[in-house]
Amino acid sequence: MSGRFDDVRRRARRELRPLLSVSVGSAIRLAERLGGRFGVAARSPTAPEIVTNYTRGWVLFGVPHAASSRLEWRRFPQRAVITRETAHVPKRLRSIQRRAELDLRHNEDFDAIIQHCQEGRDGWLTEEAVAAYRGLHDLGFVATVGAYRDDRLVGGLWGIAVGRVLGIMSMFHLEDHAGALALAAVADQVAADERWSLVDCGVLNDNFKRYGAYEVPHDQFCELVWRAARPVA
């Protein structure tokens, strides 16, 4: 009886697998048509899956107050990017940079930076999302820029790092201009082709425009990512 039950269960799995594939594929196509307003459920994604899907234009988001899946993949028809040709720092921020009142540090205090990005916000950066990106950080696919005053973290940003691509995920500031200085440091590095050759800002807004961000279609974004995804020297 047990052997017959196992045979039935295996046959059911074989028959259901193509149906599930069609269902997932349909969900992805629907999300693409809706321009990222709805996502595709992501269940226990691994760090390699997060990186691989990012190069295809999909980003992992947390879903606050979700009844079922607490993570989802989202893809947008347009992405805001900063390239070497467009990167610049706003003039008003240059004078603040020259005063050098804050110390800018790279790839330090990831947990503190992401915690500050969570505080006071009820959005996509849920505990489940933080846990997923912590796994990505452990493999070396997350970069941070922190702004410090007297060794105290007062602003910064973090993002997905693939080769010479930085996908900014979240920013924060506890002092005026602290987050802006972190972003300015990234823009300067792109302009000098030192650390990054492409910055993914996600959705275009007026703030990112000030640093040279502009929109590209999804397919072009993926091509830019692959061109820049060579190892960092």
mmCIF file of the C-alpha atoms, coordinates in Angstrom:
data_MODEL
# 
_entry.id   MODEL 
# 
loop_
_atom_site.group_PDB 
_atom_site.id 
_atom_site.type_symbol 
_atom_site.label_atom_id 
_atom_site.label_alt_id 
_atom_site.label_comp_id 
_atom_site.label_asym_id 
_atom_site.label_entity_id 
_atom_site.label_seq_id 
_atom_site.pdbx_PDB_ins_code 
_atom_site.Cartn_x 
_atom_site.Cartn_y 
_atom_site.Cartn_z 
_atom_site.occupancy 
_atom_site.B_iso_or_equiv 
_atom_site.pdbx_formal_charge 
_atom_site.auth_seq_id 
_atom_site.auth_comp_id 
_atom_site.auth_asym_id 
_atom_site.auth_atom_id 
_atom_site.pdbx_PDB_model_num 
ATOM 1   C CA . MET A 1 1   ? 0.000  0.000  0.000   1.00 0.00 ? 1   MET A CA 1 
ATOM 2   C CA . SER A 1 2   ? 2.835  2.379  0.905   1.00 0.00 ? 2   SER A CA 1 
ATOM 3   C CA . GLY A 1 3   ? 4.615  1.715  -2.408  1.00 0.00 ? 3   GLY A CA 1 
ATOM 4   C CA . ARG A 1 4   ? 1.436  2.391  -4.371  1.00 0.00 ? 4   ARG A CA 1 
ATOM 5   C CA . PHE A 1 5   ? 0.890  5.650  -2.478  1.00 0.00 ? 5   PHE A CA 1 
ATOM 6   C CA . ASP A 1 6   ? 4.461  6.754  -3.255  1.00 0.00 ? 6   ASP A CA 1 
ATOM 7   C CA . ASP A 1 7   ? 3.901  6.017  -6.946  1.00 0.00 ? 7   ASP A CA 1 
ATOM 8   C CA . VAL A 1 8   ? 0.722  8.100  -6.956  1.00 0.00 ? 8   VAL A CA 1 
ATOM 9   C CA . ARG A 1 9   ? 2.465  10.956 -5.179  1.00 0.00 ? 9   ARG A CA 1 
ATOM 10  C CA . ARG A 1 10  ? 5.379  10.954 -7.640  1.00 0.00 ? 10  ARG A CA 1 
ATOM 11  C CA . ARG A 1 11  ? 3.013  10.862 -10.609 1.00 0.00 ? 11  ARG A CA 1 
ATOM 12  C CA . ALA A 1 12  ? 1.018  13.784 -9.163  1.00 0.00 ? 12  ALA A CA 1 
ATOM 13  C CA . ARG A 1 13  ? 4.192  15.799 -8.741  1.00 0.00 ? 13  ARG A CA 1 
ATOM 14  C CA . ARG A 1 14  ? 5.209  15.116 -12.351 1.00 0.00 ? 14  ARG A CA 1 
ATOM 15  C CA . GLU A 1 15  ? 1.793  16.206 -13.605 1.00 0.00 ? 15  GLU A CA 1 
ATOM 16  C CA . LEU A 1 16  ? 1.665  19.316 -11.444 1.00 0.00 ? 16  LEU A CA 1 
ATOM 17  C CA . ARG A 1 17  ? 5.181  20.544 -12.241 1.00 0.00 ? 17  ARG A CA 1 
ATOM 18  C CA . PRO A 1 18  ? 4.398  21.900 -15.741 1.00 0.00 ? 18  PRO A CA 1 
ATOM 19  C CA . LEU A 1 19  ? 1.224  23.502 -14.430 1.00 0.00 ? 19  LEU A CA 1 
ATOM 20  C CA . LEU A 1 20  ? 3.165  25.253 -11.706 1.00 0.00 ? 20  LEU A CA 1 
ATOM 21  C CA . SER A 1 21  ? 5.743  26.410 -14.248 1.00 0.00 ? 21  SER A CA 1 
ATOM 22  C CA . VAL A 1 22  ? 2.994  27.912 -16.400 1.00 0.00 ? 22  VAL A CA 1 
ATOM 23  C CA . SER A 1 23  ? 1.485  29.574 -13.335 1.00 0.00 ? 23  SER A CA 1 
ATOM 24  C CA . VAL A 1 24  ? 4.787  31.147 -12.251 1.00 0.00 ? 24  VAL A CA 1 
ATOM 25  C CA . GLY A 1 25  ? 5.568  32.214 -15.815 1.00 0.00 ? 25  GLY A CA 1 
ATOM 26  C CA . SER A 1 26  ? 2.135  33.811 -16.142 1.00 0.00 ? 26  SER A CA 1 
ATOM 27  C CA . ALA A 1 27  ? 2.636  35.660 -12.865 1.00 0.00 ? 27  ALA A CA 1 
ATOM 28  C CA . ILE A 1 28  ? 5.957  37.043 -14.057 1.00 0.00 ? 28  ILE A CA 1 
ATOM 29  C CA . ARG A 1 29  ? 4.495  38.152 -17.393 1.00 0.00 ? 29  ARG A CA 1 
ATOM 30  C CA . LEU A 1 30  ? 1.587  39.805 -15.584 1.00 0.00 ? 30  LEU A CA 1 
ATOM 31  C CA . ALA A 1 31  ? 3.976  41.655 -13.280 1.00 0.00 ? 31  ALA A CA 1 
ATOM 32  C CA . GLU A 1 32  ? 5.943  42.867 -16.312 1.00 0.00 ? 32  GLU A CA 1 
ATOM 33  C CA . ARG A 1 33  ? 2.797  44.178 -18.003 1.00 0.00 ? 33  ARG A CA 1 
ATOM 34  C CA . LEU A 1 34  ? 1.750  45.987 -14.832 1.00 0.00 ? 34  LEU A CA 1 
ATOM 35  C CA . GLY A 1 35  ? 5.101  47.736 -14.673 1.00 0.00 ? 35  GLY A CA 1 
ATOM 36  C CA . GLY A 1 36  ? 6.197  46.448 -11.289 1.00 0.00 ? 36  GLY A CA 1 
ATOM 37  C CA . ARG A 1 37  ? 3.086  47.548 -9.397  1.00 0.00 ? 37  ARG A CA 1 
ATOM 38  C CA . PHE A 1 38  ? 2.624  43.936 -8.339  1.00 0.00 ? 38  PHE A CA 1 
ATOM 39  C CA . GLY A 1 39  ? 5.328  41.409 -7.564  1.00 0.00 ? 39  GLY A CA 1 
ATOM 40  C CA . VAL A 1 40  ? 5.883  37.692 -7.864  1.00 0.00 ? 40  VAL A CA 1 
ATOM 41  C CA . ALA A 1 41  ? 5.991  35.792 -4.578  1.00 0.00 ? 41  ALA A CA 1 
ATOM 42  C CA . ALA A 1 42  ? 9.488  34.736 -3.512  1.00 0.00 ? 42  ALA A CA 1 
ATOM 43  C CA . ARG A 1 43  ? 9.711  31.853 -1.077  1.00 0.00 ? 43  ARG A CA 1 
ATOM 44  C CA . SER A 1 44  ? 13.007 31.371 0.776   1.00 0.00 ? 44  SER A CA 1 
ATOM 45  C CA . PRO A 1 45  ? 15.254 32.813 -1.971  1.00 0.00 ? 45  PRO A CA 1 
ATOM 46  C CA . THR A 1 46  ? 18.938 31.970 -1.681  1.00 0.00 ? 46  THR A CA 1 
ATOM 47  C CA . ALA A 1 47  ? 21.723 34.533 -1.998  1.00 0.00 ? 47  ALA A CA 1 
ATOM 48  C CA . PRO A 1 48  ? 22.791 33.189 -5.439  1.00 0.00 ? 48  PRO A CA 1 
ATOM 49  C CA . GLU A 1 49  ? 19.171 33.477 -6.619  1.00 0.00 ? 49  GLU A CA 1 
ATOM 50  C CA . ILE A 1 50  ? 19.008 37.099 -5.473  1.00 0.00 ? 50  ILE A CA 1 
ATOM 51  C CA . VAL A 1 51  ? 22.175 37.962 -7.403  1.00 0.00 ? 51  VAL A CA 1 
ATOM 52  C CA . THR A 1 52  ? 21.144 36.032 -10.517 1.00 0.00 ? 52  THR A CA 1 
ATOM 53  C CA . ASN A 1 53  ? 17.675 37.574 -10.606 1.00 0.00 ? 53  ASN A CA 1 
ATOM 54  C CA . TYR A 1 54  ? 19.144 41.037 -10.073 1.00 0.00 ? 54  TYR A CA 1 
ATOM 55  C CA . THR A 1 55  ? 21.198 40.703 -13.265 1.00 0.00 ? 55  THR A CA 1 
ATOM 56  C CA . ARG A 1 56  ? 17.892 39.887 -15.014 1.00 0.00 ? 56  ARG A CA 1 
ATOM 57  C CA . GLY A 1 57  ? 16.280 43.037 -13.670 1.00 0.00 ? 57  GLY A CA 1 
ATOM 58  C CA . TRP A 1 58  ? 14.370 41.540 -10.728 1.00 0.00 ? 58  TRP A CA 1 
ATOM 59  C CA . VAL A 1 59  ? 14.796 42.905 -7.203  1.00 0.00 ? 59  VAL A CA 1 
ATOM 60  C CA . LEU A 1 60  ? 13.756 41.257 -3.945  1.00 0.00 ? 60  LEU A CA 1 
ATOM 61  C CA . PHE A 1 61  ? 11.419 43.276 -1.707  1.00 0.00 ? 61  PHE A CA 1 
ATOM 62  C CA . GLY A 1 62  ? 9.813  42.602 1.630   1.00 0.00 ? 62  GLY A CA 1 
ATOM 63  C CA . VAL A 1 63  ? 6.019  42.726 1.885   1.00 0.00 ? 63  VAL A CA 1 
ATOM 64  C CA . PRO A 1 64  ? 4.911  44.362 5.150   1.00 0.00 ? 64  PRO A CA 1 
ATOM 65  C CA . HIS A 1 65  ? 1.859  42.925 6.908   1.00 0.00 ? 65  HIS A CA 1 
ATOM 66  C CA . ALA A 1 66  ? 1.615  40.116 4.348   1.00 0.00 ? 66  ALA A CA 1 
ATOM 67  C CA . ALA A 1 67  ? -0.856 37.325 5.020   1.00 0.00 ? 67  ALA A CA 1 
ATOM 68  C CA . SER A 1 68  ? 1.114  34.736 3.013   1.00 0.00 ? 68  SER A CA 1 
ATOM 69  C CA . SER A 1 69  ? 4.370  35.363 1.165   1.00 0.00 ? 69  SER A CA 1 
ATOM 70  C CA . ARG A 1 70  ? 6.489  37.959 2.958   1.00 0.00 ? 70  ARG A CA 1 
ATOM 71  C CA . LEU A 1 71  ? 8.941  38.459 0.084   1.00 0.00 ? 71  LEU A CA 1 
ATOM 72  C CA . GLU A 1 72  ? 8.408  39.166 -3.596  1.00 0.00 ? 72  GLU A CA 1 
ATOM 73  C CA . TRP A 1 73  ? 10.306 39.840 -6.814  1.00 0.00 ? 73  TRP A CA 1 
ATOM 74  C CA . ARG A 1 74  ? 9.617  43.100 -8.599  1.00 0.00 ? 74  ARG A CA 1 
ATOM 75  C CA . ARG A 1 75  ? 10.704 44.312 -12.006 1.00 0.00 ? 75  ARG A CA 1 
ATOM 76  C CA . PHE A 1 76  ? 10.194 47.764 -13.463 1.00 0.00 ? 76  PHE A CA 1 
ATOM 77  C CA . PRO A 1 77  ? 9.911  48.788 -17.142 1.00 0.00 ? 77  PRO A CA 1 
ATOM 78  C CA . GLN A 1 78  ? 12.357 51.680 -16.572 1.00 0.00 ? 78  GLN A CA 1 
ATOM 79  C CA . ARG A 1 79  ? 15.414 51.903 -14.324 1.00 0.00 ? 79  ARG A CA 1 
ATOM 80  C CA . ALA A 1 80  ? 17.316 54.990 -13.218 1.00 0.00 ? 80  ALA A CA 1 
ATOM 81  C CA . VAL A 1 81  ? 21.075 54.671 -13.699 1.00 0.00 ? 81  VAL A CA 1 
ATOM 82  C CA . ILE A 1 82  ? 24.174 56.800 -13.247 1.00 0.00 ? 82  ILE A CA 1 
ATOM 83  C CA . THR A 1 83  ? 27.032 56.164 -15.654 1.00 0.00 ? 83  THR A CA 1 
ATOM 84  C CA . ARG A 1 84  ? 30.531 57.556 -16.040 1.00 0.00 ? 84  ARG A CA 1 
ATOM 85  C CA . GLU A 1 85  ? 29.331 59.961 -18.721 1.00 0.00 ? 85  GLU A CA 1 
ATOM 86  C CA . THR A 1 86  ? 26.554 61.448 -16.566 1.00 0.00 ? 86  THR A CA 1 
ATOM 87  C CA . ALA A 1 87  ? 27.821 61.211 -12.970 1.00 0.00 ? 87  ALA A CA 1 
ATOM 88  C CA . HIS A 1 88  ? 28.304 64.517 -11.184 1.00 0.00 ? 88  HIS A CA 1 
ATOM 89  C CA . VAL A 1 89  ? 27.890 66.125 -7.766  1.00 0.00 ? 89  VAL A CA 1 
ATOM 90  C CA . PRO A 1 90  ? 25.602 69.143 -7.271  1.00 0.00 ? 90  PRO A CA 1 
ATOM 91  C CA . LYS A 1 91  ? 27.533 72.398 -6.898  1.00 0.00 ? 91  LYS A CA 1 
ATOM 92  C CA . ARG A 1 92  ? 26.038 73.228 -3.517  1.00 0.00 ? 92  ARG A CA 1 
ATOM 93  C CA . LEU A 1 93  ? 27.252 69.892 -2.190  1.00 0.00 ? 93  LEU A CA 1 
ATOM 94  C CA . ARG A 1 94  ? 30.821 70.437 -3.434  1.00 0.00 ? 94  ARG A CA 1 
ATOM 95  C CA . SER A 1 95  ? 31.466 73.130 -0.846  1.00 0.00 ? 95  SER A CA 1 
ATOM 96  C CA . ILE A 1 96  ? 30.213 70.802 1.885   1.00 0.00 ? 96  ILE A CA 1 
ATOM 97  C CA . GLN A 1 97  ? 32.490 68.064 0.548   1.00 0.00 ? 97  GLN A CA 1 
ATOM 98  C CA . ARG A 1 98  ? 35.502 70.397 0.677   1.00 0.00 ? 98  ARG A CA 1 
ATOM 99  C CA . ARG A 1 99  ? 34.898 71.147 4.351   1.00 0.00 ? 99  ARG A CA 1 
ATOM 100 C CA . ALA A 1 100 ? 35.475 67.434 5.013   1.00 0.00 ? 100 ALA A CA 1 
ATOM 101 C CA . GLU A 1 101 ? 33.580 67.483 8.287   1.00 0.00 ? 101 GLU A CA 1 
ATOM 102 C CA . LEU A 1 102 ? 32.427 63.894 7.879   1.00 0.00 ? 102 LEU A CA 1 
ATOM 103 C CA . ASP A 1 103 ? 34.514 60.786 7.355   1.00 0.00 ? 103 ASP A CA 1 
ATOM 104 C CA . LEU A 1 104 ? 33.293 58.585 4.481   1.00 0.00 ? 104 LEU A CA 1 
ATOM 105 C CA . ARG A 1 105 ? 33.995 54.861 4.839   1.00 0.00 ? 105 ARG A CA 1 
ATOM 106 C CA . HIS A 1 106 ? 33.271 51.965 2.522   1.00 0.00 ? 106 HIS A CA 1 
ATOM 107 C CA . ASN A 1 107 ? 32.023 48.497 3.436   1.00 0.00 ? 107 ASN A CA 1 
ATOM 108 C CA . GLU A 1 108 ? 31.839 48.954 7.181   1.00 0.00 ? 108 GLU A CA 1 
ATOM 109 C CA . ASP A 1 109 ? 28.992 48.533 9.691   1.00 0.00 ? 109 ASP A CA 1 
ATOM 110 C CA . PHE A 1 110 ? 26.473 46.889 7.350   1.00 0.00 ? 110 PHE A CA 1 
ATOM 111 C CA . ASP A 1 111 ? 24.175 45.856 10.213  1.00 0.00 ? 111 ASP A CA 1 
ATOM 112 C CA . ALA A 1 112 ? 24.141 49.367 11.680  1.00 0.00 ? 112 ALA A CA 1 
ATOM 113 C CA . ILE A 1 113 ? 23.465 50.988 8.299   1.00 0.00 ? 113 ILE A CA 1 
ATOM 114 C CA . ILE A 1 114 ? 20.603 48.671 7.369   1.00 0.00 ? 114 ILE A CA 1 
ATOM 115 C CA . GLN A 1 115 ? 19.106 49.041 10.844  1.00 0.00 ? 115 GLN A CA 1 
ATOM 116 C CA . HIS A 1 116 ? 19.101 52.826 10.489  1.00 0.00 ? 116 HIS A CA 1 
ATOM 117 C CA . CYS A 1 117 ? 17.439 52.415 7.083   1.00 0.00 ? 117 CYS A CA 1 
ATOM 118 C CA . GLN A 1 118 ? 14.653 50.462 8.814   1.00 0.00 ? 118 GLN A CA 1 
ATOM 119 C CA . GLU A 1 119 ? 14.058 52.817 11.728  1.00 0.00 ? 119 GLU A CA 1 
ATOM 120 C CA . GLY A 1 120 ? 10.950 54.944 11.534  1.00 0.00 ? 120 GLY A CA 1 
ATOM 121 C CA . ARG A 1 121 ? 9.839  53.373 8.271   1.00 0.00 ? 121 ARG A CA 1 
ATOM 122 C CA . ASP A 1 122 ? 7.065  50.886 7.589   1.00 0.00 ? 122 ASP A CA 1 
ATOM 123 C CA . GLY A 1 123 ? 7.979  49.821 4.079   1.00 0.00 ? 123 GLY A CA 1 
ATOM 124 C CA . TRP A 1 124 ? 9.611  47.089 2.055   1.00 0.00 ? 124 TRP A CA 1 
ATOM 125 C CA . LEU A 1 125 ? 12.700 46.638 4.270   1.00 0.00 ? 125 LEU A CA 1 
ATOM 126 C CA . THR A 1 126 ? 11.086 44.039 6.527   1.00 0.00 ? 126 THR A CA 1 
ATOM 127 C CA . GLU A 1 127 ? 12.886 41.648 8.870   1.00 0.00 ? 127 GLU A CA 1 
ATOM 128 C CA . GLU A 1 128 ? 12.556 38.916 6.233   1.00 0.00 ? 128 GLU A CA 1 
ATOM 129 C CA . ALA A 1 129 ? 14.140 41.173 3.600   1.00 0.00 ? 129 ALA A CA 1 
ATOM 130 C CA . VAL A 1 130 ? 16.972 42.135 5.960   1.00 0.00 ? 130 VAL A CA 1 
ATOM 131 C CA . ALA A 1 131 ? 17.679 38.452 6.655   1.00 0.00 ? 131 ALA A CA 1 
ATOM 132 C CA . ALA A 1 132 ? 17.808 37.704 2.922   1.00 0.00 ? 132 ALA A CA 1 
ATOM 133 C CA . TYR A 1 133 ? 20.193 40.572 2.192   1.00 0.00 ? 133 TYR A CA 1 
ATOM 134 C CA . ARG A 1 134 ? 22.332 39.688 5.196   1.00 0.00 ? 134 ARG A CA 1 
ATOM 135 C CA . GLY A 1 135 ? 22.988 36.369 3.446   1.00 0.00 ? 135 GLY A CA 1 
ATOM 136 C CA . LEU A 1 136 ? 23.959 38.328 0.345   1.00 0.00 ? 136 LEU A CA 1 
ATOM 137 C CA . HIS A 1 137 ? 26.330 40.445 2.430   1.00 0.00 ? 137 HIS A CA 1 
ATOM 138 C CA . ASP A 1 138 ? 27.967 37.324 3.853   1.00 0.00 ? 138 ASP A CA 1 
ATOM 139 C CA . LEU A 1 139 ? 28.885 36.286 0.289   1.00 0.00 ? 139 LEU A CA 1 
ATOM 140 C CA . GLY A 1 140 ? 30.342 39.711 -0.531  1.00 0.00 ? 140 GLY A CA 1 
ATOM 141 C CA . PHE A 1 141 ? 27.554 40.973 -2.812  1.00 0.00 ? 141 PHE A CA 1 
ATOM 142 C CA . VAL A 1 142 ? 26.588 44.003 -0.713  1.00 0.00 ? 142 VAL A CA 1 
ATOM 143 C CA . ALA A 1 143 ? 28.417 47.338 -0.520  1.00 0.00 ? 143 ALA A CA 1 
ATOM 144 C CA . THR A 1 144 ? 27.993 50.193 1.943   1.00 0.00 ? 144 THR A CA 1 
ATOM 145 C CA . VAL A 1 145 ? 29.062 53.807 2.250   1.00 0.00 ? 145 VAL A CA 1 
ATOM 146 C CA . GLY A 1 146 ? 28.859 55.316 5.718   1.00 0.00 ? 146 GLY A CA 1 
ATOM 147 C CA . ALA A 1 147 ? 29.267 58.920 6.855   1.00 0.00 ? 147 ALA A CA 1 
ATOM 148 C CA . TYR A 1 148 ? 30.805 59.351 10.310  1.00 0.00 ? 148 TYR A CA 1 
ATOM 149 C CA . ARG A 1 149 ? 31.282 62.257 12.670  1.00 0.00 ? 149 ARG A CA 1 
ATOM 150 C CA . ASP A 1 150 ? 33.775 61.517 15.436  1.00 0.00 ? 150 ASP A CA 1 
ATOM 151 C CA . ASP A 1 151 ? 33.390 57.768 14.720  1.00 0.00 ? 151 ASP A CA 1 
ATOM 152 C CA . ARG A 1 152 ? 29.593 57.970 15.070  1.00 0.00 ? 152 ARG A CA 1 
ATOM 153 C CA . LEU A 1 153 ? 27.554 56.790 12.085  1.00 0.00 ? 153 LEU A CA 1 
ATOM 154 C CA . VAL A 1 154 ? 25.322 59.672 10.960  1.00 0.00 ? 154 VAL A CA 1 
ATOM 155 C CA . GLY A 1 155 ? 24.326 58.681 7.434   1.00 0.00 ? 155 GLY A CA 1 
ATOM 156 C CA . GLY A 1 156 ? 24.923 56.274 4.612   1.00 0.00 ? 156 GLY A CA 1 
ATOM 157 C CA . LEU A 1 157 ? 23.625 53.857 2.027   1.00 0.00 ? 157 LEU A CA 1 
ATOM 158 C CA . TRP A 1 158 ? 23.799 50.195 1.125   1.00 0.00 ? 158 TRP A CA 1 
ATOM 159 C CA . GLY A 1 159 ? 23.147 48.247 -2.036  1.00 0.00 ? 159 GLY A CA 1 
ATOM 160 C CA . ILE A 1 160 ? 23.677 45.137 -4.128  1.00 0.00 ? 160 ILE A CA 1 
ATOM 161 C CA . ALA A 1 161 ? 27.201 44.935 -5.536  1.00 0.00 ? 161 ALA A CA 1 
ATOM 162 C CA . VAL A 1 162 ? 27.834 42.821 -8.632  1.00 0.00 ? 162 VAL A CA 1 
ATOM 163 C CA . GLY A 1 163 ? 31.223 43.428 -10.213 1.00 0.00 ? 163 GLY A CA 1 
ATOM 164 C CA . ARG A 1 164 ? 31.344 47.168 -10.919 1.00 0.00 ? 164 ARG A CA 1 
ATOM 165 C CA . VAL A 1 165 ? 27.578 47.606 -10.514 1.00 0.00 ? 165 VAL A CA 1 
ATOM 166 C CA . LEU A 1 166 ? 26.091 49.156 -7.385  1.00 0.00 ? 166 LEU A CA 1 
ATOM 167 C CA . GLY A 1 167 ? 22.333 48.839 -6.983  1.00 0.00 ? 167 GLY A CA 1 
ATOM 168 C CA . ILE A 1 168 ? 21.358 51.326 -4.258  1.00 0.00 ? 168 ILE A CA 1 
ATOM 169 C CA . MET A 1 169 ? 18.689 49.758 -2.059  1.00 0.00 ? 169 MET A CA 1 
ATOM 170 C CA . SER A 1 170 ? 18.251 52.225 0.793   1.00 0.00 ? 170 SER A CA 1 
ATOM 171 C CA . MET A 1 171 ? 19.722 55.377 2.369   1.00 0.00 ? 171 MET A CA 1 
ATOM 172 C CA . PHE A 1 172 ? 19.418 57.248 5.652   1.00 0.00 ? 172 PHE A CA 1 
ATOM 173 C CA . HIS A 1 173 ? 20.726 60.336 7.423   1.00 0.00 ? 173 HIS A CA 1 
ATOM 174 C CA . LEU A 1 174 ? 20.797 61.521 11.022  1.00 0.00 ? 174 LEU A CA 1 
ATOM 175 C CA . GLU A 1 175 ? 22.410 64.841 10.095  1.00 0.00 ? 175 GLU A CA 1 
ATOM 176 C CA . ASP A 1 176 ? 21.787 67.202 7.205   1.00 0.00 ? 176 ASP A CA 1 
ATOM 177 C CA . HIS A 1 177 ? 23.725 66.225 4.066   1.00 0.00 ? 177 HIS A CA 1 
ATOM 178 C CA . ALA A 1 178 ? 25.123 62.989 5.609   1.00 0.00 ? 178 ALA A CA 1 
ATOM 179 C CA . GLY A 1 179 ? 23.273 60.718 3.181   1.00 0.00 ? 179 GLY A CA 1 
ATOM 180 C CA . ALA A 1 180 ? 23.916 63.138 0.321   1.00 0.00 ? 180 ALA A CA 1 
ATOM 181 C CA . LEU A 1 181 ? 27.654 63.008 0.961   1.00 0.00 ? 181 LEU A CA 1 
ATOM 182 C CA . ALA A 1 182 ? 27.584 59.217 0.808   1.00 0.00 ? 182 ALA A CA 1 
ATOM 183 C CA . LEU A 1 183 ? 25.834 59.378 -2.567  1.00 0.00 ? 183 LEU A CA 1 
ATOM 184 C CA . ALA A 1 184 ? 28.251 62.080 -3.735  1.00 0.00 ? 184 ALA A CA 1 
ATOM 185 C CA . ALA A 1 185 ? 31.171 59.783 -2.912  1.00 0.00 ? 185 ALA A CA 1 
ATOM 186 C CA . VAL A 1 186 ? 29.618 57.112 -5.129  1.00 0.00 ? 186 VAL A CA 1 
ATOM 187 C CA . ALA A 1 187 ? 29.029 59.596 -7.967  1.00 0.00 ? 187 ALA A CA 1 
ATOM 188 C CA . ASP A 1 188 ? 32.655 60.761 -7.784  1.00 0.00 ? 188 ASP A CA 1 
ATOM 189 C CA . GLN A 1 189 ? 33.889 57.172 -8.001  1.00 0.00 ? 189 GLN A CA 1 
ATOM 190 C CA . VAL A 1 190 ? 31.731 56.498 -11.040 1.00 0.00 ? 190 VAL A CA 1 
ATOM 191 C CA . ALA A 1 191 ? 32.931 59.675 -12.748 1.00 0.00 ? 191 ALA A CA 1 
ATOM 192 C CA . ALA A 1 192 ? 36.560 58.695 -12.085 1.00 0.00 ? 192 ALA A CA 1 
ATOM 193 C CA . ASP A 1 193 ? 35.892 55.041 -13.024 1.00 0.00 ? 193 ASP A CA 1 
ATOM 194 C CA . GLU A 1 194 ? 37.519 54.021 -9.758  1.00 0.00 ? 194 GLU A CA 1 
ATOM 195 C CA . ARG A 1 195 ? 35.171 51.608 -8.025  1.00 0.00 ? 195 ARG A CA 1 
ATOM 196 C CA . TRP A 1 196 ? 31.850 51.612 -9.878  1.00 0.00 ? 196 TRP A CA 1 
ATOM 197 C CA . SER A 1 197 ? 31.019 52.034 -13.532 1.00 0.00 ? 197 SER A CA 1 
ATOM 198 C CA . LEU A 1 198 ? 27.236 51.806 -13.126 1.00 0.00 ? 198 LEU A CA 1 
ATOM 199 C CA . VAL A 1 199 ? 24.915 52.834 -10.311 1.00 0.00 ? 199 VAL A CA 1 
ATOM 200 C CA . ASP A 1 200 ? 21.351 51.530 -10.286 1.00 0.00 ? 200 ASP A CA 1 
ATOM 201 C CA . CYS A 1 201 ? 19.113 54.032 -8.480  1.00 0.00 ? 201 CYS A CA 1 
ATOM 202 C CA . GLY A 1 202 ? 15.901 52.078 -9.024  1.00 0.00 ? 202 GLY A CA 1 
ATOM 203 C CA . VAL A 1 203 ? 13.050 54.504 -9.650  1.00 0.00 ? 203 VAL A CA 1 
ATOM 204 C CA . LEU A 1 204 ? 14.041 57.920 -10.964 1.00 0.00 ? 204 LEU A CA 1 
ATOM 205 C CA . ASN A 1 205 ? 13.349 60.904 -8.699  1.00 0.00 ? 205 ASN A CA 1 
ATOM 206 C CA . ASP A 1 206 ? 14.514 64.523 -8.486  1.00 0.00 ? 206 ASP A CA 1 
ATOM 207 C CA . ASN A 1 207 ? 17.214 63.698 -5.946  1.00 0.00 ? 207 ASN A CA 1 
ATOM 208 C CA . PHE A 1 208 ? 18.893 61.063 -8.123  1.00 0.00 ? 208 PHE A CA 1 
ATOM 209 C CA . LYS A 1 209 ? 18.631 63.366 -11.147 1.00 0.00 ? 209 LYS A CA 1 
ATOM 210 C CA . ARG A 1 210 ? 20.907 65.816 -9.326  1.00 0.00 ? 210 ARG A CA 1 
ATOM 211 C CA . TYR A 1 211 ? 23.683 63.213 -9.472  1.00 0.00 ? 211 TYR A CA 1 
ATOM 212 C CA . GLY A 1 212 ? 23.233 62.412 -13.154 1.00 0.00 ? 212 GLY A CA 1 
ATOM 213 C CA . ALA A 1 213 ? 20.639 59.621 -13.059 1.00 0.00 ? 213 ALA A CA 1 
ATOM 214 C CA . TYR A 1 214 ? 18.509 59.004 -16.136 1.00 0.00 ? 214 TYR A CA 1 
ATOM 215 C CA . GLU A 1 215 ? 16.044 56.318 -17.198 1.00 0.00 ? 215 GLU A CA 1 
ATOM 216 C CA . VAL A 1 216 ? 16.759 53.356 -19.459 1.00 0.00 ? 216 VAL A CA 1 
ATOM 217 C CA . PRO A 1 217 ? 14.406 50.548 -20.551 1.00 0.00 ? 217 PRO A CA 1 
ATOM 218 C CA . HIS A 1 218 ? 14.567 47.235 -18.716 1.00 0.00 ? 218 HIS A CA 1 
ATOM 219 C CA . ASP A 1 219 ? 16.387 45.360 -21.498 1.00 0.00 ? 219 ASP A CA 1 
ATOM 220 C CA . GLN A 1 220 ? 19.032 48.069 -21.795 1.00 0.00 ? 220 GLN A CA 1 
ATOM 221 C CA . PHE A 1 221 ? 19.473 48.073 -18.035 1.00 0.00 ? 221 PHE A CA 1 
ATOM 222 C CA . CYS A 1 222 ? 20.200 44.329 -18.036 1.00 0.00 ? 222 CYS A CA 1 
ATOM 223 C CA . GLU A 1 223 ? 22.740 44.797 -20.830 1.00 0.00 ? 223 GLU A CA 1 
ATOM 224 C CA . LEU A 1 224 ? 24.474 47.578 -18.880 1.00 0.00 ? 224 LEU A CA 1 
ATOM 225 C CA . VAL A 1 225 ? 24.625 45.365 -15.793 1.00 0.00 ? 225 VAL A CA 1 
ATOM 226 C CA . TRP A 1 226 ? 26.240 42.490 -17.682 1.00 0.00 ? 226 TRP A CA 1 
ATOM 227 C CA . ARG A 1 227 ? 28.759 44.824 -19.327 1.00 0.00 ? 227 ARG A CA 1 
ATOM 228 C CA . ALA A 1 228 ? 29.763 46.187 -15.917 1.00 0.00 ? 228 ALA A CA 1 
ATOM 229 C CA . ALA A 1 229 ? 29.659 42.880 -14.024 1.00 0.00 ? 229 ALA A CA 1 
ATOM 230 C CA . ARG A 1 230 ? 33.298 42.060 -14.539 1.00 0.00 ? 230 ARG A CA 1 
ATOM 231 C CA . PRO A 1 231 ? 35.446 41.554 -11.427 1.00 0.00 ? 231 PRO A CA 1 
ATOM 232 C CA . VAL A 1 232 ? 36.543 44.650 -9.528  1.00 0.00 ? 232 VAL A CA 1 
ATOM 233 C CA . ALA A 1 233 ? 40.302 45.249 -9.767  1.00 0.00 ? 233 ALA A CA 1 
# 
